[in-house]
Each structure stands twice: as C-alpha cells, then as structure tokens.
Amino acid sequence: MSKIVNRIAAIAALALAATPIIGLTAAHAGETNAPIARIKVGDLNLSNPADASEFADRARSAGQRACSGLRGLSMRACLMDFNEDLRDALSERQVTELRMAQRAGANIKLATN
C-alpha cells in the first residue's frame, strides 16, 4: 500500500512541477511583435512644418488610442514609452526631415532623439 502512495505522491509532485512550465509556454505563445499602432506618413513631407505638425498630431492621437484605459501616472508612463518607441522607429531620413521642420518653425517634440 505504501508503494502505491509513494508513486501517487511522486506523480503529483511532477505534475505540480510541470504546471508553471506549461503556464510560461502559454504566456510566451501569446506574445506578438505586432505594432500596437500605425501612423500613416506616406502622404506627408516631414520637412514641411505643416506636415510635420500633422504627423505630430497623428502620433499624439495614436498614443492616446494605444494607452486608452489607463489613468494618471500609468497613462503618462505609457505615453512616454510610446513616444520613445516612436522615436526609435523613425528612420534617419524622417528624423532629419523633422529636425528641418522644427528649425523652420514647426512646434514638435519628436524631432529630438
């Protein structure tokens, strides 16, 4: 009888040990590298101050949509992370054009890295 109890206990211990591994695998499978927001820039000339301002408006509204549902400091942190990711996603040419627009008078914060 004790041999059966020992086997059941060993199987139960193995099942308990495997439970977190299954959970981690499922959580990892749910991760995607898909962008959370898309900002259309193909129709804009980012060196033009008016177009650069339009891009900044689009980026601001995309950030608001991406961080919707959060409040207070969490919302602020989410927007800061969104803007940092956006700056990292901009190409060198886009950054250069945004800096040119900023020098020409566009009031945008995305031009600085």
C-alpha positions as CSV (number, residue, x, y, z in Angstrom):
1,M,0.0,0.0,0.0
2,S,2.8,2.5,0.8
3,K,4.4,1.7,-2.6
4,I,1.2,2.9,-4.3
5,V,1.0,6.0,-2.1
6,N,4.7,6.8,-2.9
7,R,4.1,6.5,-6.6
8,I,1.0,8.7,-6.5
9,A,2.9,11.3,-4.4
10,A,5.8,11.3,-7.0
11,I,3.4,11.7,-9.9
12,A,1.6,14.6,-8.1
13,A,5.0,16.3,-7.4
14,L,5.9,16.0,-11.0
15,A,2.6,17.4,-12.1
16,L,3.0,20.4,-9.8
17,A,6.5,21.0,-11.0
18,A,5.3,21.0,-14.7
19,T,2.4,23.4,-14.1
20,P,4.5,26.6,-14.2
21,I,6.3,25.5,-17.3
22,I,3.0,25.0,-19.1
23,G,1.9,28.4,-18.0
24,L,5.1,30.1,-19.2
25,T,4.8,28.4,-22.5
26,A,1.3,29.5,-23.0
27,A,2.2,33.1,-22.0
28,H,5.1,33.1,-24.4
29,A,2.9,31.8,-27.2
30,G,0.5,34.7,-26.7
31,E,3.2,37.3,-27.2
32,T,3.3,39.0,-30.6
33,N,5.7,41.5,-32.1
34,A,2.9,43.3,-33.9
35,P,2.9,47.1,-33.6
36,I,0.2,48.5,-31.3
37,A,-0.4,51.5,-33.6
38,R,0.2,52.5,-37.1
39,I,0.8,56.1,-38.1
40,K,0.4,57.0,-41.8
41,V,3.3,59.1,-43.0
42,G,3.4,58.3,-46.8
43,D,1.3,61.3,-47.7
44,L,3.4,63.8,-45.6
45,N,6.5,65.7,-46.4
46,L,8.0,65.8,-42.9
47,S,10.4,68.6,-43.7
48,N,7.3,70.8,-44.3
49,P,6.3,72.4,-40.9
50,A,2.6,72.0,-41.6
51,D,3.0,68.3,-42.5
52,A,5.4,67.8,-39.5
53,S,2.7,69.2,-37.3
54,E,0.1,66.9,-38.8
55,F,2.4,63.9,-38.2
56,A,2.8,65.1,-34.5
57,D,-1.0,65.2,-34.2
58,R,-1.4,61.7,-35.7
59,A,1.3,60.4,-33.4
60,R,-0.4,62.1,-30.4
61,S,-3.8,60.5,-31.2
62,A,-2.2,57.1,-31.9
63,G,-0.5,57.3,-28.5
64,Q,-3.8,58.2,-26.9
65,R,-5.5,55.2,-28.5
66,A,-2.7,52.9,-27.6
67,C,-2.8,53.9,-23.9
68,S,-6.6,54.2,-23.6
69,G,-7.9,52.6,-20.5
70,L,-5.1,53.9,-18.3
71,R,-5.2,56.8,-15.9
72,G,-2.9,59.1,-14.1
73,L,0.8,58.1,-13.8
74,S,0.2,54.9,-15.7
75,M,-1.2,56.8,-18.7
76,R,1.7,59.2,-18.6
77,A,4.3,56.4,-18.4
78,C,2.5,54.6,-21.3
79,L,2.7,57.8,-23.4
80,M,6.3,58.3,-22.6
81,D,7.1,54.7,-23.7
82,F,5.0,55.1,-26.8
83,N,6.9,58.3,-27.8
84,E,10.2,56.7,-27.1
85,D,9.3,53.7,-29.2
86,L,8.1,56.0,-32.0
87,R,11.4,57.9,-32.0
88,D,13.2,54.6,-32.2
89,A,11.0,53.5,-35.1
90,L,11.7,56.6,-37.2
91,S,14.3,56.3,-39.9
92,E,17.3,58.6,-40.1
93,R,15.7,60.4,-43.0
94,Q,12.5,61.0,-41.1
95,V,14.4,62.3,-38.1
96,T,16.4,64.7,-40.3
97,E,13.3,66.0,-42.0
98,L,11.5,66.5,-38.7
99,R,14.6,68.5,-37.5
100,M,14.4,70.6,-40.6
101,A,10.7,71.3,-40.0
102,Q,11.4,72.2,-36.4
103,R,14.1,74.7,-37.5
104,A,11.6,76.1,-39.9
105,G,9.1,76.7,-37.1
106,A,7.1,73.5,-36.5
107,N,6.4,73.0,-32.8
108,I,7.1,69.3,-32.5
109,K,8.9,67.3,-29.8
110,L,9.6,64.2,-31.9
111,A,12.5,65.7,-33.8
112,T,14.9,65.4,-30.9
113,N,16.4,62.0,-30.2
